[in-house]
Amino acid sequence: MQDLETLHREAMELVDHAALAHQRGDAEAILEFSRAAFAKEQAPADLVANQIDLEPTRSVLHRSAAVLALECSELREAERLIGRALAGNPPNDIADELRDLLLEEIYSQRQAIGR
């Protein structure tokens, strides 16, 4: 469990760096930090993917990784993470957020780029 917490904390630190880059208007740094955060957050989500009994940690990690995937325009990866989270037993509020907000954002981004 410590490894999960460490990876998650490191991912959130990278998100903070991306936010600071956003304040500076540094688009290249935003993308760099966002991609690094996504990779760091995807790792713990992958580690708990088959541990259905580890809710809500499992679905929270998947939701967080999906949000970061969206920020990196990794739409297919965001869909995969959401599907995997929903295939478990997430709490109702997290399941609703995954279905409603995140999937809608994926569809919206797809429509915007014509896919």
MDTraj code that builds the backbone (N, CA, C; nanometers):
import mdtraj as md
import numpy as np

residues = "MET GLN ASP LEU GLU THR LEU HIS ARG GLU ALA MET GLU LEU VAL ASP HIS ALA ALA LEU ALA HIS GLN ARG GLY ASP ALA GLU ALA ILE LEU GLU PHE SER ARG ALA ALA PHE ALA LYS GLU GLN ALA PRO ALA ASP LEU VAL ALA ASN GLN ILE ASP LEU GLU PRO THR ARG SER VAL LEU HIS ARG SER ALA ALA VAL LEU ALA LEU GLU CYS SER GLU LEU ARG GLU ALA GLU ARG LEU ILE GLY ARG ALA LEU ALA GLY ASN PRO PRO ASN ASP ILE ALA ASP GLU LEU ARG ASP LEU LEU LEU GLU GLU ILE TYR SER GLN ARG GLN ALA ILE GLY ARG".split()
xyz = np.array([
    [0.0821, -0.1192, 0.0000],
    [0.0000, 0.0000, 0.0000],
    [0.0865, 0.1256, 0.0000],
    [0.2010, 0.1190, 0.0654],
    [0.2913, 0.2336, 0.0698],
    [0.3348, 0.2760, -0.0695],
    [0.3642, 0.1788, -0.1562],
    [0.4047, 0.2127, -0.2925],
    [0.2945, 0.2886, -0.3651],
    [0.1702, 0.2479, -0.3447],
    [0.0571, 0.3172, -0.4070],
    [0.0523, 0.4620, -0.3601],
    [0.0647, 0.4806, -0.2293],
    [0.0593, 0.6149, -0.1730],
    [0.1749, 0.7005, -0.2219],
    [0.2927, 0.6421, -0.2308],
    [0.4097, 0.7156, -0.2773],
    [0.3927, 0.7586, -0.4222],
    [0.3514, 0.6657, -0.5080],
    [0.3308, 0.6982, -0.6487],
    [0.2231, 0.8053, -0.6651],
    [0.1144, 0.7909, -0.5894],
    [0.0057, 0.8888, -0.5978],
    [0.0541, 1.0264, -0.5521],
    [0.1257, 1.0317, -0.4424],
    [0.1767, 1.1590, -0.3914],
    [0.2714, 1.2247, -0.4934],
    [0.3592, 1.1444, -0.5541],
    [0.4503, 1.1969, -0.6553],
    [0.3736, 1.2497, -0.7764],
    [0.2678, 1.1800, -0.8145],
    [0.1851, 1.2257, -0.9269],
    [0.1207, 1.3600, -0.8937],
    [0.0708, 1.3747, -0.7712],
    [0.0063, 1.4995, -0.7321],
    [0.1073, 1.6143, -0.7245],
    [0.2303, 1.5856, -0.6891],
    [0.3350, 1.6886, -0.6912],
    [0.3598, 1.7356, -0.8345],
    [0.3580, 1.6430, -0.9285],
    [0.3740, 1.6795, -1.0698],
    [0.2554, 1.7619, -1.1195],
    [0.1370, 1.7308, -1.0702],
    [0.0178, 1.8103, -1.1046],
    [0.0358, 1.9529, -1.0532],
    [0.0907, 1.9667, -0.9332],
    [0.1172, 2.1009, -0.8789],
    [0.2152, 2.1771, -0.9671],
    [0.3178, 2.1081, -1.0158],
    [0.4145, 2.1716, -1.1060],
    [0.3463, 2.2142, -1.2363],
    [0.2558, 2.1321, -1.2856],
    [0.1815, 2.1671, -1.4071],
    [0.0961, 2.2913, -1.3831],
    [0.0351, 2.3009, -1.2655],
    [-0.0468, 2.4178, -1.2328],
    [0.0389, 2.5443, -1.2281],
    [0.1574, 2.5334, -1.1713],
    [0.2487, 2.6483, -1.1683],
    [0.2917, 2.6874, -1.3094],
    [0.3174, 2.5881, -1.3935],
    [0.3535, 2.6156, -1.5328],
    [0.2382, 2.6842, -1.6049],
    [0.1161, 2.6439, -1.5705],
    [-0.0023, 2.7071, -1.6295],
    [-0.0086, 2.8549, -1.5910],
    [0.0211, 2.8847, -1.4650],
    [0.0210, 3.0235, -1.4194],
    [0.1259, 3.1064, -1.4930],
    [0.2369, 3.0431, -1.5286],
    [0.3437, 3.1118, -1.6025],
    [0.3135, 3.1195, -1.7524],
    [0.2152, 3.0420, -1.7970],
    [0.1826, 3.0386, -1.9394],
    [0.2793, 2.9545, -2.0201],
    [0.3423, 2.8580, -1.9562],
    [0.4425, 2.7721, -2.0209],
    [0.3760, 2.6433, -2.0695],
    [0.3221, 2.6458, -2.1911],
    [0.2458, 2.5331, -2.2458],
    [0.3292, 2.4063, -2.2548],
    [0.4551, 2.4196, -2.2904],
    [0.5416, 2.3021, -2.3027],
    [0.5617, 2.2344, -2.1669],
    [0.5838, 2.3132, -2.0637],
    [0.6022, 2.2574, -1.9292],
    [0.4728, 2.1966, -1.8767],
    [0.3599, 2.2592, -1.9081],
    [0.2303, 2.2045, -1.8650],
    [0.2152, 2.0621, -1.9177],
    [0.2382, 2.0460, -2.0470],
    [0.2226, 1.9145, -2.1088],
    [0.3236, 1.8149, -2.0524],
    [0.4467, 1.8595, -2.0334],
    [0.5504, 1.7710, -1.9795],
    [0.5145, 1.7216, -1.8395],
    [0.4752, 1.8136, -1.7524],
    [0.4389, 1.7751, -1.6161],
    [0.3100, 1.6924, -1.6140],
    [0.2147, 1.7267, -1.6992],
    [0.0887, 1.6511, -1.7040],
    [0.1127, 1.5078, -1.7504],
    [0.1943, 1.4911, -1.8507],
    [0.2251, 1.3550, -1.8979],
    [0.2993, 1.2743, -1.7921],
    [0.3926, 1.3391, -1.7234],
    [0.4661, 1.2692, -1.6172],
    [0.3714, 1.2313, -1.5030],
    [0.2801, 1.3221, -1.4692],
    [0.1825, 1.2936, -1.3637],
    [0.0914, 1.1783, -1.4043],
    [0.0483, 1.1789, -1.5299],
    [-0.0373, 1.0705, -1.5794],
    [0.0344, 0.9366, -1.5686],
    [0.1573, 0.9303, -1.6137],
    [0.2333, 0.8046, -1.6065],
    [0.2495, 0.7590, -1.4618],
    [0.2753, 0.8542, -1.3738],
    [0.2958, 0.8221, -1.2322],
    [0.1657, 0.7745, -1.1679],
    [0.0521, 0.8323, -1.2067],
    [-0.0770, 0.7942, -1.1483],
    [-0.1321, 0.6669, -1.2113],
    [-0.0977, 0.6428, -1.3352],
    [-0.1442, 0.5210, -1.4017],
    [-0.0821, 0.3969, -1.3375],
    [0.0400, 0.4091, -1.2896],
    [0.1090, 0.2936, -1.2307],
    [0.0331, 0.2355, -1.1113],
    [-0.0073, 0.3151, -1.0114],
    [-0.0827, 0.2543, -0.9011],
    [-0.2204, 0.2041, -0.9442],
    [-0.2822, 0.2722, -1.0401],
    [-0.4118, 0.2237, -1.0903],
    [-0.3942, 0.0850, -1.1515],
    [-0.2868, 0.0674, -1.2267],
    [-0.2585, -0.0637, -1.2858],
    [-0.2323, -0.1694, -1.1787],
    [-0.1641, -0.1282, -1.0720],
    [-0.1310, -0.2234, -0.9653],
    [-0.2553, -0.2776, -0.8944],
    [-0.3588, -0.1955, -0.8831],
    [-0.4793, -0.2383, -0.8104],
    [-0.5946, -0.2759, -0.9025],
    [-0.5699, -0.2800, -1.0317],
    [-0.6773, -0.3019, -1.1296],
    [-0.7625, -0.4247, -1.0996],
    [-0.7014, -0.5316, -1.0545],
    [-0.7752, -0.6561, -1.0308],
    [-0.8128, -0.6772, -0.8845],
    [-0.7890, -0.5782, -0.8027],
    [-0.8203, -0.5902, -0.6601],
    [-0.9541, -0.5236, -0.6299],
    [-1.0592, -0.5905, -0.6721],
    [-1.1949, -0.5367, -0.6613],
    [-1.2312, -0.5033, -0.5165],
    [-1.1736, -0.5745, -0.4213],
    [-1.2048, -0.5527, -0.2801],
    [-1.1342, -0.4302, -0.2217],
    [-1.0551, -0.3603, -0.3004],
    [-0.9782, -0.2458, -0.2522],
    [-1.0479, -0.1135, -0.2870],
    [-1.1786, -0.1124, -0.2714],
    [-1.2546, 0.0115, -0.2947],
    [-1.2637, 0.0895, -0.1644],
    [-1.2655, 0.2205, -0.1697],
    [-1.2732, 0.3044, -0.2876],
    [-1.1367, 0.3414, -0.3474],
    [-1.0286, 0.2956, -0.2860],
    [-0.8947, 0.3304, -0.3352],
    [-0.8798, 0.2986, -0.4829],
    [-0.9247, 0.1826, -0.5230],
    [-0.9104, 0.1373, -0.6613],
    [-0.9777, 0.2338, -0.7591],
    [-1.1013, 0.2679, -0.7328],
    [-1.1739, 0.3548, -0.8255],
    [-1.1230, 0.4988, -0.8195],
    [-1.0786, 0.5441, -0.7031],
    [-1.0241, 0.6795, -0.6914],
    [-0.8967, 0.6922, -0.7745],
    [-0.8103, 0.5916, -0.7685],
    [-0.6874, 0.5946, -0.8477],
    [-0.7182, 0.5929, -0.9972],
    [-0.8159, 0.5130, -1.0369],
    [-0.8545, 0.5084, -1.1780],
    [-0.9153, 0.6415, -1.2231],
    [-0.9982, 0.6997, -1.1391],
    [-1.0585, 0.8294, -1.1728],
    [-0.9495, 0.9355, -1.1891],
    [-0.8576, 0.9391, -1.0962],
    [-0.7488, 1.0366, -1.1018],
    [-0.6640, 1.0177, -1.2278],
    [-0.6302, 0.8941, -1.2577],
    [-0.5512, 0.8658, -1.3786],
    [-0.6299, 0.9035, -1.5044],
    [-0.7611, 0.8803, -1.5042],
    [-0.8439, 0.9156, -1.6201],
    [-0.8477, 1.0664, -1.6412],
    [-0.8581, 1.1421, -1.5328],
    [-0.8577, 1.2883, -1.5428],
    [-0.7255, 1.3352, -1.6032],
    [-0.6151, 1.2782, -1.5569],
    [-0.4846, 1.3164, -1.6106],
    [-0.4705, 1.2743, -1.7569],
    [-0.5253, 1.1598, -1.7921],
    [-0.5225, 1.1162, -1.9322],
    [-0.5963, 1.2173, -2.0198],
    [-0.7093, 1.2661, -1.9722],
    [-0.7846, 1.3670, -2.0468],
    [-0.7033, 1.4952, -2.0640],
    [-0.6327, 1.5347, -1.9594],
    [-0.5507, 1.6557, -1.9676],
    [-0.4390, 1.6407, -2.0705],
    [-0.3989, 1.5176, -2.0955],
    [-0.2939, 1.4903, -2.1942],
    [-0.3522, 1.4535, -2.3300],
    [-0.4837, 1.4645, -2.3445],
    [-0.5560, 1.4273, -2.4664],
    [-0.5381, 1.2801, -2.5025],
    [-0.5194, 1.1978, -2.4024],
    [-0.5108, 1.0523, -2.4200],
    [-0.6508, 0.9957, -2.4002],
    [-0.7379, 1.0213, -2.4969],
    [-0.8798, 0.9901, -2.4820],
    [-0.9056, 0.8409, -2.4685],
    [-0.8415, 0.7613, -2.5504],
    [-0.8642, 0.6163, -2.5453],
    [-0.8179, 0.5589, -2.4118],
    [-0.7074, 0.6119, -2.3614],
    [-0.6561, 0.5649, -2.2318],
    [-0.7511, 0.6060, -2.1193],
    [-0.8067, 0.7256, -2.1295],
    [-0.9040, 0.7700, -2.0295],
    [-1.0272, 0.6793, -2.0304],
    [-1.0736, 0.6444, -2.1491],
    [-1.1877, 0.5523, -2.1609],
    [-1.1563, 0.4175, -2.0975],
    [-1.0375, 0.3671, -2.1260],
    [-0.9973, 0.2374, -2.0721],
    [-0.9944, 0.2399, -1.9191],
    [-0.9400, 0.3465, -1.8634],
    [-0.9328, 0.3590, -1.7176],
    [-1.0718, 0.3699, -1.6557],
    [-1.1593, 0.4450, -1.7194],
    [-1.2960, 0.4591, -1.6696],
    [-1.3690, 0.3249, -1.6758],
    [-1.3534, 0.2560, -1.7874],
    [-1.4165, 0.1243, -1.8007],
    [-1.3680, 0.0272, -1.6956],
    [-1.2390, 0.0303, -1.6709],
    [-1.1818, -0.0597, -1.5706],
    [-1.2315, -0.0239, -1.4306],
    [-1.2440, 0.1052, -1.4031],
    [-1.2957, 0.1470, -1.2725],
    [-1.4399, 0.1027, -1.2539],
    [-1.5199, 0.1216, -1.3591],
    [-1.6616, 0.0849, -1.3509],
    [-1.6822, -0.0663, -1.3466],
    [-1.5859, -0.1412, -1.3979],
    [-1.5965, -0.2873, -1.3966],
    [-1.5775, -0.3430, -1.2560],
    [-1.5264, -0.2613, -1.1671],
    [-1.5103, -0.3034, -1.0276],
    [-1.6382, -0.2761, -0.9511],
    [-1.6230, -0.2275, -0.8305],
    [-1.7379, -0.1992, -0.7459],
    [-1.7206, -0.0615, -0.6814],
    [-1.7133, 0.0441, -0.7655],
    [-1.6889, 0.1766, -0.7095],
    [-1.8097, 0.2277, -0.6315],
    [-1.7845, 0.3134, -0.5331],
    [-1.8976, 0.3776, -0.4636],
    [-1.9825, 0.4538, -0.5654],
    [-2.1095, 0.4691, -0.5347],
    [-2.2030, 0.5304, -0.6292],
    [-2.1602, 0.6687, -0.6753],
    [-2.1115, 0.7522, -0.5844],
    [-2.0747, 0.8880, -0.6249],
    [-1.9581, 0.8876, -0.7231],
    [-1.8628, 0.7993, -0.7031],
    [-1.7492, 0.7909, -0.7950],
    [-1.7945, 0.7321, -0.9280],
    [-1.8783, 0.6307, -0.9242],
    [-1.9301, 0.5700, -1.0478],
    [-2.0079, 0.6730, -1.1287],
    [-2.0893, 0.7538, -1.0604],
    [-2.1654, 0.8586, -1.1302],
    [-2.0720, 0.9597, -1.1948],
    [-1.9678, 1.0001, -1.1217],
    [-1.8727, 1.0958, -1.1777],
    [-1.8001, 1.0370, -1.2981],
    [-1.7595, 0.9122, -1.2880],
    [-1.6918, 0.8468, -1.4000],
    [-1.7809, 0.8437, -1.5230],
    [-1.9065, 0.8073, -1.5034],
    [-1.9989, 0.7964, -1.6159],
    [-2.0377, 0.9332, -1.6711],
    [-2.0779, 1.0199, -1.5825],
    [-2.1366, 1.1463, -1.6252],
    [-2.0332, 1.2490, -1.6700],
    [-1.9472, 1.2862, -1.5803],
    [-1.8550, 1.3955, -1.6103],
    [-1.7420, 1.3533, -1.7025],
    [-1.6738, 1.2454, -1.6681],
    [-1.5547, 1.2090, -1.7437],
    [-1.5872, 1.1562, -1.8827],
    [-1.6854, 1.0678, -1.8924],
    [-1.7203, 1.0170, -2.0251],
    [-1.7745, 1.1282, -2.1141],
    [-1.8519, 1.2201, -2.0558],
    [-1.8997, 1.3334, -2.1345],
    [-1.7832, 1.4168, -2.1855],
    [-1.6823, 1.4364, -2.1034],
    [-1.5644, 1.5131, -2.1449],
    [-1.4905, 1.4431, -2.2592],
    [-1.4804, 1.3116, -2.2508],
    [-1.4163, 1.2354, -2.3592],
    [-1.4928, 1.2556, -2.4893],
    [-1.6245, 1.2404, -2.4837],
    [-1.7047, 1.2546, -2.6042],
    [-1.6961, 1.3972, -2.6589],
    [-1.6940, 1.4940, -2.5697],
    [-1.6822, 1.6329, -2.6111],
    [-1.5495, 1.6594, -2.6807],
    [-1.4405, 1.6087, -2.6237],
    [-1.3092, 1.6267, -2.6854],
    [-1.3016, 1.5539, -2.8196],
    [-1.3597, 1.4363, -2.8276],
    [-1.3604, 1.3625, -2.9544],
    [-1.4339, 1.4397, -3.0621],
    [-1.5475, 1.4947, -3.0248],
    [-1.6274, 1.5707, -3.1184],
    [-1.5506, 1.6950, -3.1651],
    [-1.4793, 1.7579, -3.0744],
    [-1.4035, 1.8786, -3.1074],
    [-1.2917, 1.8514, -3.2083],
    [-1.2347, 1.7298, -3.2020],
    [-1.1258, 1.6997, -3.2954],
    [-1.1752, 1.6187, -3.4158],
    [-1.3060, 1.5932, -3.4197],
    [-1.3646, 1.5260, -3.5355],
    [-1.3402, 1.3780, -3.5406],
    [-1.3366, 1.3127, -3.4258],
    [-1.3143, 1.1667, -3.4218],
    [-1.4352, 1.0962, -3.3697],
])
top = md.Topology()
chain = top.add_chain()
for i, resn in enumerate(residues, 1):
    res = top.add_residue(resn, chain, resSeq=i)
    for name in ("N", "CA", "C"):
        top.add_atom(name, md.element.get_by_symbol(name[0]), res)
traj = md.Trajectory(xyz[None], top)
